[in-house]
């Protein structure tokens, strides 16, 4: 049992209560005053600091991105300490361009390892390309029979993709939907977007013709170009989720993109941040021409959240939603993203300057 006292609770909306009781890995009570007698309870006095939900990162290359410049450019896997240090208590792992050297079996093993180390970890089946790669013979059966699989990966509008057609995307949506409702996971088709002129034309056509399918579509890297961003805002206004990658190619900083999206009418509850952490970042030395391929950082979701608040784009509670409630909604993680009775005991403690001071995952202190 842990009793958090003297805290300002953001659920992410601010709560009037100041104390939270954790029993095991769940939140058991939230009140102004919680009294426990006759039982051993660890008391944690936060001295007025902010108690927030643990952060959710829904796009991380947990076993490292595939190398695009030979075997030496393969990116190493993520460590649990790296994730915890930036407040991430729930992570969604996936493959990138490479579904051969970086395999689903290794991704599943790493996902399970992160869970054993105290985090909440999930994964997507398949990778950038087509035909899809699975562990059990189909996307649907991967969702149904593999505990940690909650969706499928695909790429479009990228010159490294398989240039999927509308029918091929619809076929994958069918697999995700079938696997999702059979397993009780809902299911999501997480779609990497490149910077080609085709943008998300196909996704918009699907959303217009089949509006009931929009909740299964999850486009990411939505701020690569201004034209792509504008189409993704249209998608969000139709009810779809719009994932703003805080890392990778972008026409504007992600916190600025959030302000622009809101001005254009995108609902805040349909916007998410993800890091693309430990994907490969290509750098060319301007003097020597030497090419290096290094891991994409994991801290940029947190940094973008801080910018949203300190630059006056959003107040704390609304900025937090992009890395708590909104990705939880997108991934149908019912016990994540909020501080409420019955939810998982995942917390990030912030000081008045929004610096991370402590992190708890599944009721245990990790930082």
N, C-alpha and C positions, 0 to 999 in steps of 0.2 A: 504494500500500500504506500502511495505517495500522496501527500497533501500539499498542493501549491497554494501559498498564501500571499496576500498583498500584491496581486498581479492585476494588470489591466488586460482584460481578455478581449481578443479580437477573434471572432468565430468563423469567418473573418469580420462580420459586422461587430461593432463594439457591444459588449454586454455590461450590464450594471453590476453583475456579481463580481466578486474578487477572489473566490477560492474554488479550486478544482480538486476533486478526489479521484485518484486512479487506483483501480484494483486490478492487478494482473496487467493485461495489455489493453484494458478498456477504461473509458471515462465512466465513473460510477455516479458522480454527483457534481453539480455546479451550484454554488450558493454564496450568499454574503458571509455566512459563518457556518463552518462544518465542524462539528464536535465528534470526536471519536474517543471512546474510553474502553479500556480493557483489551485493546488490540495494539500490536506494534505498528506504528505509522511513521514513515520518514517525512518530516516536514521540510519543505523547501520555501524559504522566504525570498520572493523575487524583488522585494523592496521597490515596488512600483513599476518594474519593467513590464514589457508587453509579452503576453503569452499568446502565440499564434499557432494555427495548424501547421503541421509539417508540410514542407514544400513537395510538390509532385512534378517530376520532370518526365514528360511523356515521349521523349525522343532522345535516347542515349545509346551510343554504340558500346555497350558494356564489355564486349570482348574485343573492342577496337575496330576501327574502320578498315576496310580492305585496301591493300596497297595499289596505287595506280601508277607507280613508277618502279615496279619490280618488287621482289620479295622483301628487300631491305626497307621498303616504305610501309610495311604492315604496321598498324598502330597497336600498341599494347592495351591490355584490358584495364578497365576501371577498378579502383580499389574502393572498399567500403569507406575508408577514411576520407577519400576525396569527395565522395557524395555527402557524407555527414558534415564535412567542414563548410559546405555551402548551404546547409539546411535541407538537403534533399533526403526525405525519409521514405518516399515511394518513387520507384523508377520503372519505366517501360523500356526494355531492351529490344534491339532490332539489328538486322543485318543491313548493309548498305549496297554498294555496287557489286560486291563480291559474295556470292552464295556458294562458293566452291572451297576456297581455302578457309574462309570463315563459315563454319557450318552450323546448322540449327542445333545439332546435338551439343556442340560446345556452348552455344547461346543458352540452351536449356540448363546445362550444368552450371553455368555462371549465375543464371537467374536463381537457381536453387541455393547456390552458395551464398548469394547476397541475403536470401531469406534466413539461412542458418546463422548468418552474422548479425541478424536483428533488423534488417530493413524489410520493406514490402516491395517485392519485385515481380514483374510480369514481363511477357514477351509477345512479339508478333511472329507469326510463321511467314515463310517465304522471304523474298528479298526484292531488289529493284525490278527484276526481269520476269519474262514469260518464256516458256511455261513455268508455272509456280513450282517452288521446291517445298516439300512438306516432309514430315516425319512418319505419317501414318497412311499416306496415299492420297489424301485430299485435305483442303483447307478446313472443310466442315468437320471432318473427323479429328483433325488436330485440336480444334476448339472443344470438341465434345470429350475427347479422351485424354488430353494432356492438360493437367491442372493449371499451369501458368500461362497457357496460350489464350489471349483475349482478343486477338485480331490478326490481320494480315497486312503485309507490306507490299507496295507497288510503286512504280515511278512512271511519270508521264511528262511530256513537254520538256524533255531533257535528251540531249544527243547521245547519252549513255543508256537510255531506257530502251524498252522493247517496242515503243510506240503502240501502246495498247489501243484497240478500237473500243467504241462504245459497247459493243456486244461482249467483248472480253471483260471489260470493267463490270458490266451487269452480271456476267457469269460469276465473277469473284464476289460481288455483293450478295448474290444468291447463296454462295457457299458460307460467307461470313454470317449472313442472317440466319440460315438454317442451323449452323453450328452454334450461333449465339443463343437462339431461343431454346434449343435442345439442352444446352449446358447451363442456361440461366445467366450467361455472361453478357448478353446483348450482342456484342461483337462489333468490330470497327474495321474499315478498310482505310489504312493510314497511307496517304498518297504523297510521295516525294514529288515536288514540283521543280522543274528546271526553268530556264529563262527563254525557251523557244516561243515563237509568235503564237503557237496554238494555245498557250496559257491554260485556262481551265474551261475552254469552250465545251468540251465533252461533258464535264461535270455539271455545268449549268444546264445543258440540254437534258441530262438525266433528271436533275432536280425539278425542271419544269414539267417534264412528261410524267415523272413518277415521284411526286412529292413525299410519299411515304418512305422513300428510300434515303432521304437526305441525312437522317440521323446515323446512317451507316458509313457515310463518306467523311473522311477526316483529312483534308488537304493541309500540307505543311510547307514551310519555306515560302510563306505567302507575301514576303516583302522583297523578293529578289529584284523586281522591276516595278515601276509605277503602274504600267498597264496591268500586270498580273495582280498587283495589290488592289486595284480598282475592281477587277472582276471578283476577287475574293471577298471584298466588302459587299458586293451584290449578293454573293453566295450566303454571307452571314445574315444579310437582311431578309433572305428567304427562309432563314431558320437553321442554316448550316453552321458548323464550327469552323473557325478561322484560326489556324495556328501560326503565330508569328515567331519565327526562329530568331532567337537573340544572337546566335552565331551564324556564320556562313555569309554568303553574298546578300547584300541588302542595299536598296537605293536610299534609305534613310535609317537613322537609329531606331531601334524597336520601340522605345518609349515615345518617340515622336510619331511613329506609325500608329500607335494606339490612339493618340489624340486626333490624328487625321481620320482614322476609321470611325471614331465616335462622332466627329463633326459631320461625316458623310452618312450617318444614320445607322451604323452597325451597332447592334445591342452589345453592351459590355459583357453580358453573360455568355456570349458566343465567341469571345476572344480568349485565346490561351497563349502562354509563352512555352517554348521548349528550347533546350540548349544545343542540340546536335552534338553533345559532348563526346569527345574521343573519336569523332569522325576525323578524317585527315585534312589538314590545312596545308596547302601548297604555298611555299614562299620561294621567291627567286631573288638571290642576292644581286642588287643592281650593279655592283662593281665586278663581281666574278662570274655572274650568270649561274652560280651553283644553285641547284634545286634541292630544297629540303621539304620533308613531309612530316609534320608534327601533330600531336593530338590537339583537337579543338578543346578549349577550356570548358569547365563545368560550372563556373561561377557566374556566368553571364545572365542567367535568369534572375538570380539574386541582385546583381548589379542593376539590371533593367528595372526591377521592382523599386529599388532605392531611387533611381532617377525619376520614375513616375511620381514618387512622393515629393522628393526634394526639388524637382523642377516644376512642381505645382500642376502636373497633369491630372493627378487623381489623389484623393485622400488615402490614408493607409488601408482602410478596409476594402476599398474598391481596387486598389492596386494589388492587394493580396489575392483577390479572386482569380487573377490570371495564372497563379501558380498553386491554387488550392481548390476552391469549389468548381471552377470552370473545367480544368482537366479531369477532376473527379466525375463531373457530369459527362464529359466526352467519352470517358472510358467505363462509365457505369460502375464506379467504385463507391458503393453506397456508404461505407463506413469511413471514407477518407475525405479530407478537405475541409472539415468543420470541427469545431470544439462544441460537442453536444453529448448528452448522456447516451451511452451505447456505442459511440464512435470509437475508433481505434485511438489509443493514447500516443499520438504522434504530435510533437510540439517543437516549435522554434521559439526561443526566448530572445527578444531584441531589446537593446537599451534605447534611450531616448534619441540617439543618433542613428538608429536602425542597424547598429552593428550586432552581429550574431554572438551571443554570449554562451548559450547552452542549446543542446539539441537532444530531444528524447524520441526514441522510436520504439513502438510497441511497449510503452511503459518503462523503458530502461534508458538511463542516461548514456548518450553516445559521444557527447562533446561537452 
